Each structure stands twice: as structure tokens, then as C-alpha cells.
Amino acid sequence: MLDNLTQRLAKVVKTLRGQARLTDENISDMLREVRMALLEADVALPVVKDLVARIREKAVGQEVVGSLTPGQALVGVVHDELAALMGGATASLNFATQPPAIVLMAGLQGAGKTTTVGKLAKWLKETQKKKVLTVSCDVYRPAAIEQLRTVTGQAGAEFFPSTPDQKPVDIARAAVEFAKTRYFDVLLVDTAGRLAIDQAMMDEIRALHQAINPIETLFVVDAMLGQDAVNTAKAFKDALPLTGVVLTKLDGDARGGAALSVRHVTGAPLKFAGVGEKLTGLEEFHPQRMASRILGMGDIMGLVEEARRQVDEDQAKEFAQKLKSGKGFDLNDFKTQIAQMRKMGGLSALMDKLPAQFAGAAQQMQGGADDKAIRRIEGIINSMTPAERSKPELIKANRKRRIAAGSGTSVQEVNRLLNQFEQTQKMMKQFSKGGMQKMMRGMKGMLPGMR
């Protein structure tokens, strides 16, 4: 997301080294680069003008104190202004009402509203310990109701049934009544979208809003929309009192300017970001952390939180105990570590949250291995017998040929995996003996796919 902006800013920072302070002259080039990068990232022109003016105002004449270089001071200013543009502080959902807290989801068709309802239901249930009910008021799109029923079931929440012959307002009122009598904490209301904004859709969603009076009205927008996101945001802002925005498909290869434009246009805080197809792919939106990621500083806090959520604590303790007791590290453990990494979104998701210099170093160390390469490694290990996984030294030429044929790979790839495993095994032995410095030198074997 916004990789181009990250690269341009890194280039500008290099040119500012060795200067005592930030002046009108030495930030002009930087502002030109920032402006171009933002426009190329599909950020709306009024937003770009406003941001650049604020950066200039804050940066000109700023003293470079302590051990900071002008480049670092400048990045500090840009970071603060980017975070302010996206809302500044993290905004949470408001539950300060008599249950059920009603959350109305609005947005165009294809933005990912229904999937987001499922993701939000899962997030509320697992992280907020809420009893969640969902309902679909989309009586137009074929199978919309069935889709919500399916994702709600996968999320472990409850679903209020509706049929295409009912009126959306009647469905919503019945769901509210049901949620009150069954003591639900939250009711998530999925609404109909259109391929483009039209009067009928806006009239309907206004009527729905008046009928159920939600405490939260979330505007769901596709991060890949670019400039169109601004027009859509304006239309929904005029029709509804929006309380928050959910950006979907933030993990896509689009230029991602919607992340910076929508908050400015709607005045509503960005509350969630959709980052993947799975129901676990929903993150609270933290403007400070997103600004850090855009500037190549990574999101270490996000990485830690993801690890806490996804990593099996008992399994981790068992693994630590095994290492401590000196029982050794086998291919079953190697596979478990790969599985844990995949649960956290795979190698690409981890790289995205690492600071740029570490991500680059890690990518170099792993020889450009991607998530496909990691899946191949899992396939090779799955083609081994339990005895071979426990004692890799048993794997000689004949066995290698059988494993390669079973996993659809080559003998060379099997050899490469065994070499990587050997490096990792040596590192784990050093770790179990407390050789931290030795372990750091052996880091090249840490990630599957490294050479």
C-alpha cells in the first residue's frame, strides 16, 4: 500500500543529510516529490493541496535538534500530518447505548459490505465478547441473504432470517425487536448497494436509518476505487450521518489513495481496515501505525497483536519446553512454525508490517521466497513419513525421489529444504544452550525459503 510514496520519501531524506535546519529551499524538492507521490497514489487533489500546505507550514524553520538529521525531522513532520489526515487518534465503535447497539453498514455493491459484516461479527464476538446478531436488508442482489447467513455461521454469530419479498424497513424493524427480546449486545444490519449511486438507494438507506436509529453508521468503501471513492463518500455523507469508515481490500495492489482521501471528505474516522478474504482479515484502523507503514517504519505493534491473536500459546510453550530439554528440533516443528506464520497472514503480511530496512534485509536473506514457495515446502514435508519427519537423516537418494514425486517438486527442492532445515536446527541447538549471539549469526536459516 502506497509503496511509491515510501520510496520517494526515502529518496528525499537521503538528499537532506548534513544540513543544519529545514528551510524553504531544501524542502521544496521534498514537497514536489510528496505531491507527485500522493497524486500517483490516487489521493484527491484538494486533500493533496491541504496536506502539502500543512507540511510546509510545520517544516519550514524547524530546528533539527539532538541527534536528528534534517531528513529524520522532516519524516517526523510528514508522519504527524499523515496521521492527522487519517484521523489522528484511533476511533473505536460506540456501544454507549441500551442494547442492542445497532450498526448500519452502507456502501456501493462490490465494496465488500456482506463479507465485512461477517468479519465484524467475528471481531466483536472474539475480541469484545459480544453476543452478535446479523440481518440482511438486501432484497435485490441474488443470494445476498444466503451469503450473509453463511458468513455469519462461519463467524459464530447468529443470523436473523429474511426473504426477498419483504420490505427492507420491515426486515430491519423485526430484527431490532428480535435482538431486544433475545438480549443481543450488537445488531449488524447489512444493506443493499448499487453499482453506482442512485436516488432510489439513497432514499431507501435514509428510510432504514430513520426506522432503526443506529448508534453507528459505517460507510464501507473499496480502497481500490481511487478517485471514485471521493465522489461515493460525498454522496453517502450527504445522505447519512456517518460515524465511521471501513476500508476494504487494503491488501490489494491498488495505489490506496482512498485511505488518505475518505477521512478528509467524510469527516468520519477510519475505524476498520479489511486485509484479506478470510474472516480474520479485519483490523482496527490506527492512523499513527498506518502513517508509519506508509513511511516505511513498519507496524511492530500490529505484528505483536497479530501474534498474540493467532499463535497457539500452549503449542508455543510446548515447543519452548522441548528445546529447553534438548530433545531437538525436527521437521514436524519446522512445519508447525511455517503453519503459525501462515496463520498470521503469510510471509507477505509479515513483511508489510516490518520496517522497510528489516523487510528488505529479510527478503534478501530468504532469497526472494514468497508464500507459494512456503506452500511448496509444506507440500514436501507432508509427503514424508512420520519417521522421516522425526529423523531427517533417514532421507537418502531413493526417499528424496519418492518425496519429490509425491509433492510435485524436484529432488533439488527437497535438498534445498533439508539444507535450510539443517541451518535452522543448528540455530535452535544454539538457542537451547543460550547462545544468543551465535543464534543471531545463524538467522539465515530462520525463514523457510532462505538461501
N, C-alpha and C positions, 0 to 999 in steps of 0.2 A: 504494500500500500504506500503510495506516494514516494516510491524509491527514487524517482528522478529528483525530487526536492532534496532528499537526503544527500544524494551525490553532489548536487550543485552547491549546497551549503558547505559540504566538506571541502570543496574546491576553493570557495571564498575564504574560509577560515585559514587555509594554508597561505593565502596571499596577504593576510593581515598580520602574520607573525613579525615580531620585532618592532612594532610601532607602539609608542607610549600611550596613546589615547585614541578614542574613536572620534573622527572628525567628519564634517560634511563630505569632504573629498574622499576619504578612504572607505566610507560606507556606500557611496553612490553605486559602485560596481556591484556590491553585495545586494543592494536593493533591486538593481536591474535583474540580477540572477534570481532573486526570490520572486519578483513579479512574473518573470518568464516561467519559472518552475510552477508557480501556482496556476497560471493560465493554462499551461500544458496539462496540469492535473485536473482540468475542468472545473476549477473553482470559479464562481460567478464574479464578473468584473467589479461590481460595487464592493464585494467582500474583499477582493484583492486590493483595491484602492484604499479602503479603510484600514486594512491590516498594515500595508506598507507605510501609510502616513503615521500610524501609531508607533511602528518600529523606529522610523526616522526620528520622531519626537523624543522617544525614550533613549535612543542610542547616541545621538549627536551630543558630544561634550562629556559623555560619561567617562569618568576616570577609570583606568584599569588598575585595580587595587591588588595588593598582596602578590600572590604567585600567579594570578590570572594573566593570560595573554589577551591582546585585543580580540582575537578570534573567539576565545572562550567567553569573554564578556559579551560579545555580540550574540553568540549562540544562546547565552542566558536570557538576553532581551527577546530574541526570536521565540525561544521556548515559552517564556511567560506570556507573550502576546498570542501565540498559537493556542495555548491552554485557555486563555481568557476568551478567545474567539469561539472555542468549543464549549464554553460554559464555566470555565474556572474550576469550581468545586464539583465533586461527584454528587449527582442527584439521585436519590432513592425513590422507590414507589411510596406513595402516601397511603397508609392504612388507617389514618385517624378518622374513622367513621364507624357507625354502628354496623356490624357485619350483616350481610356480606359487603366487602369492598368491591364495587363494580368497576371493571376495567374494560373500556370500549376500544377495540382495535380498528383503525381506519387506514385506508391507503388504496392504491391502484391494484388492479388484478395483476398477478405475477410478481408482486413485490415480496411475497413470502409471508403474508398475514397468517394463514392457517397453520403453517409449519411453526411460525413464531409463537402462536397461541400454545401449541404443544410444548415447545421449548420453555416458554414462560411458566406453564403449568408444572413442568418438571422442576424448574429452578425454584419456584415458590414452595413446592412440596418438600424438596430435599434440603434447601438452604434456609428457608424461612419457617419450615414445619407448619405450613398452612394446609387447611382442607380446601381443595380447589374443585370448582365445577366449571365446565366449559359449555358453551352453546353456540350453534351456527345460525346466523340470520341471513346467510347467503342462499337464497332460494332460486337463484338464476344459473349459477355455474354447475354443470353436470357433476355429480358426485362430490360436491363441496362438503355437504353434510357428512357423507360417509368418510371422507378424508379426515375431517376433524374427529370423528368417532375413533378412527384408527390411531391417530397420533395421540389422542387423549388416553387411550388404553395403554399405549406404549409408555406414556409419561407417568402412568399410575394414578391419574386423576379420574374424576367422574364426569360423565357426559350427559347433558340434558337433550333428549331426542326432539327432533323437529322434522317437518316434511315440506317438500317444495310447494305444496298447495296452500300453506299457511302464509299470513302476512308477517313480515319481519318484526313489526312493532308488537304484534300479539305474541310471537315466539319469545321476544325479549322480556315482556311483562310476566309471562308464565314462568320463565326461567328464574326471574328475580324472586317471585313468590315461592317457588320450589326451594331456592337457595336459603330463603329466610326460614322456612319451616323445617328444613333439614340441617340447620346450623352450619352452613358452609362459611368459611372465612373470606374466600375470594370467588367472584364470578367473572370469568373471562368471556367477553362477547365478541365473536368473530363476525365481521360484516361483509357485505358484497362489495366488490370493486368493479371497475370497468377498465377497458384497455386505454381509455383516455377520459379526462374529466368531462362529465356532462351534468346538466341541471337535475335530471331525474335522480342520479346517485346522490348528489349533494342534498336534495330535498329529503331523500329517504334517511340519510345518516343524521340530518338535523332533527328529524322526527324521532328517530331512535334515541338520540341524546336527550331530547326533552322528556321522552317517556320513562327513561330509566335513571336519569340524572347521575351519571358515573362520577366517581371521585377521581379517576384517571382516564384521560382520553389520549391514547398513544397513536401517533402517526408513524406508520410503518413505511419506510422508503428504501428502495433498492440503491445501494451505494454505487452501482454500475450505471445509473441513469445520467450522471454528469450534469450538464446544464439544465436538462429537463427536470431534474429534481427540484430546482428553484421554482419553476412555474407550478409544479404539482404542490409544493409546500405552501406557496402563496394561496392557492385555491382552497386547500384544506384549512389553512389558518383563518381565512375569511369566513368559512362555513362553520367552524367549530372552535371552542375554547381549548386548544391543545395544551396538555400538561406535560407532554414528553415526546421524544422521538426514538424510534428503534431503527437502527441502520442494519440492513441485511446484506449478505454477500460481501462482507468487508474483507473476506479472504480471497476474493476474485482477482483477476489480473487487470481490472479496470483502473483508471487513474485515481479514483477515490476522492475527487474534489467535493462530492456531496457531504462528506464528513465535516468539511470546513464551511460549506455554504448553508446547509439546512438550519443550523442553530442560529445563524445570523438572520435568516429570513423569517423563521417562525417565532423566534424569541423563546421557544420552548427548549428545555435542556435535553441533551442526548442522554438517554437512560440506559439503553442496552445496545449491544452490537452482536449481530449474527455472524458466526465464523465457522461455517461448515454445515453439512447436510444433517448430521446426527443431532438427536435431541439434546445432547450435552453441549452443542455448539452455540451457547448463548453466554455472553459475558456482560457484566455491569460495565458501563462506559465510564472510564476515568480520564477526564481531559488532560490532566498532568502526565499520566502514563502514555496516552496516545501522542502527546506532543513530544515526549521523549523518544517514542518509537519512530516518529517522522524524522527526528533529528539524528537517528542512528544511535541513540543512547540505550535502546532496548527497554524491556519491561520485566526486570528481575522479580519485582513483587508479584506480577501476574503469573510468572513461571512458578514461583513458590506456592501460590494459591492453587494453581492447577495441579501441582504435585500432591498437595495435601488432599485435594478432591479425588484424584484418580489413582494414586498409588495405594496399594493394599498394605496397610500398616503391619498386620500380622505377618504377611509374606516378607516384608522388608526386615522385620525383627528376626524372623527365622533365618533369613539369608545372612544377616549380620552375625548371628549366633554360629552359623555353620562356618563362616570364615574365621571367626574367633577360635573355634575349636580345632581349626587346622584340617577340617575334613576335605578341603579343596573345592575348587570351582569347576563344575563340569558343564557340558553343553546344554543340559536342562536349565541350569542357572542362566547361561548365556541367552537362551531362548526367552526365559522369563523377563530378563532385563529389556530385551527387544519389545516384548509384549507391553511392558509398562510404558515404554517410550511411545508406542503406537497409541496407547490409551490417552496419552497426553497430547494427541493430535499429530503424531508422527514427527519425523526429523524436520520437515519444513516449518511446522508450527513452533518448534523449539528454537530454530534458527531465527525466526521472525522476532522472537522476544529477547534474543541475546543482543548485547551492544554490538554495533557494526564491526568493531575491531576483533571481538571474540568470535562472532559469527563467521567472519572471513577466515580467521585462523582455523576454526573448527572445520570449515568447508575444505580448506586446503589439506588439513590433516586427514580428512576422510576421503580424499581423492575424488571429490565430486559425487559421492554416493547419494542417491536420492531414496525416496520412500519405496520405489519399485525395487531397487537393489536390496533394501531391507526385507521386502516380502520374499524375494528370491532366497535370501539367507534363511528365512523361516521355513521355506519350502524344502531346502536342503536338509535342515535339522529334522523336519518332520519325516523325511524319507529314511532316517536312520532307525535302527532297532534300539530298544531301551538300553541294551548292553553297550552299544556303540556310543550312545549319548553319555553314559556314565563313565566309559573308558575309551576316550577318543583314540588312544594308542592302538586299539584293535583295528582301526581303519587303515587297511593296506590297499594295494592296487585293485584287486578284484572287488572289494567292498566299495571303493571310490567309484568304480564304473557303474555298479548297481545303484548307488545313491544318486549319481548324476542322471542316470536313465530315469529313475523314479521321480526326480524333482524337475525333470525337463531342463537341466542345466548341463554344463560341461565339467569334465574332470578338473580342468584348470580352476573353475569357480569353486569346486569342492576344496581343492588345495589352498586356494586363497582364503577361504573361510577358516580352514584348520590353522593356517598361519596366524590369522587375526585372533582366533581363539587362544592360540598359544601365547601371544603377546599379552592378551587380557588376563590369562591365567597367571602369568608371571607377575603382572602388576597386582593381582589380587593376593598373591602369596606375600608380596612385599607389604601390602596393606595390612594383612593379618598379623605381620610381625611388627607393625608400627612404623614401617619405613616410609614416611610421608614424602620425603624428598625424592626417594627412589621412585615412588608411585607417580609423582608429578612428571618425572622424566619418562615414565612408561605410558603416559597419557595417550600415545598414538594408537594404542590398541583398544581404547575405551569404547569407541562407537563402531558398530558393525559397518563394514564398507570402507574403513580406513586402510591406507597403504603405508 
